[in-house]
Amino acid sequence: MCRNITPLRGLEPSATPAEIEAAARQYVRKVSGVQSVSEATREPFEQAVAEVTATTARLLAQLPERRRPPRTVPPLRRPDVQAREAAKRS
């Protein structure tokens, strides 16, 4: 179902809070079917994102070290995505 979520365990440096939240947001979007948040869906959607983020952070902290790094680079670490995010902030 969520094949396109990048593994965060074993990254060097470790996954950032922003990367963990981005993965949680992507997961919640996928399972809820909500692509753009409206006033009717904002509160339950954001609560779910916060809960999945916290659970994911705990999981990553409790798992043992990974022997091999993930095969793909998380989107927030890719130069093209970083450039787009920087352009949004400008």
C-alpha positions as CSV (number, residue, x, y, z in Angstrom):
1,M,0.0,0.0,0.0
2,C,2.7,2.6,1.0
3,R,5.5,1.3,-1.2
4,N,6.8,4.8,-1.8
5,I,7.5,5.7,1.8
6,T,11.3,5.7,2.2
7,P,12.8,3.7,5.0
8,L,14.2,5.9,7.8
9,R,16.0,3.4,9.9
10,G,19.7,3.3,9.4
11,L,20.2,6.7,7.8
12,E,23.4,8.6,8.4
13,P,22.9,11.0,10.0
14,S,19.8,9.7,11.7
15,A,16.3,10.6,10.4
16,T,15.3,14.1,11.3
17,P,12.0,15.0,13.0
18,A,11.0,16.6,9.6
19,E,11.7,13.4,7.8
20,I,9.8,11.4,10.3
21,E,6.8,13.8,10.1
22,A,6.9,13.8,6.3
23,A,6.7,10.0,6.3
24,A,3.8,10.0,8.8
25,R,2.0,12.7,6.8
26,Q,2.3,10.6,3.6
27,Y,1.1,7.5,5.5
28,V,-1.9,9.3,6.9
29,R,-2.8,10.7,3.5
30,K,-2.6,7.3,1.9
31,V,-4.8,5.4,4.5
32,S,-7.3,8.2,4.9
33,G,-7.7,9.1,1.3
34,V,-7.4,12.8,2.2
35,Q,-5.1,14.6,-0.3
36,S,-5.9,18.2,0.6
37,V,-7.0,19.0,4.1
38,S,-10.2,20.9,4.6
39,E,-11.6,22.5,7.8
40,A,-13.7,19.3,8.2
41,T,-10.7,17.0,8.1
42,R,-7.9,19.2,9.5
43,E,-8.2,18.3,13.2
44,P,-8.4,14.5,12.9
45,F,-5.8,14.5,10.1
46,E,-3.3,16.5,12.1
47,Q,-3.9,14.5,15.2
48,A,-3.3,11.3,13.3
49,V,-0.1,12.7,11.8
50,A,1.1,13.7,15.3
51,E,0.4,10.2,16.7
52,V,2.1,8.4,13.8
53,T,5.1,10.7,14.0
54,A,5.5,10.1,17.8
55,T,5.1,6.3,17.3
56,T,7.6,6.2,14.4
57,A,10.1,8.2,16.4
58,R,9.8,5.8,19.4
59,L,10.1,2.8,17.0
60,L,13.2,4.1,15.4
61,A,14.8,4.9,18.8
62,Q,14.1,1.4,20.1
63,L,15.2,-0.7,17.1
64,P,18.8,-2.0,17.0
65,E,21.3,-0.5,14.5
66,R,20.7,-1.5,10.9
67,R,23.4,-3.4,9.2
68,R,22.9,-1.8,5.8
69,P,21.6,1.7,5.0
70,P,18.4,2.0,3.1
71,R,18.6,1.7,-0.7
72,T,16.9,5.1,-1.4
73,V,17.6,8.6,-0.1
74,P,14.7,10.2,1.8
75,P,13.0,12.9,-0.3
76,L,13.9,15.7,2.2
77,R,17.6,14.9,1.6
78,R,17.4,15.1,-2.2
79,P,18.9,18.3,-3.7
80,D,15.9,19.0,-6.0
81,V,13.4,18.7,-3.1
82,Q,15.6,20.9,-0.9
83,A,15.7,23.5,-3.7
84,R,11.9,23.5,-4.0
85,E,11.5,23.8,-0.2
86,A,13.9,26.7,-0.1
87,A,12.1,28.4,-3.0
88,K,8.8,28.1,-1.1
89,R,10.3,29.8,2.0
90,S,11.7,32.7,-0.1
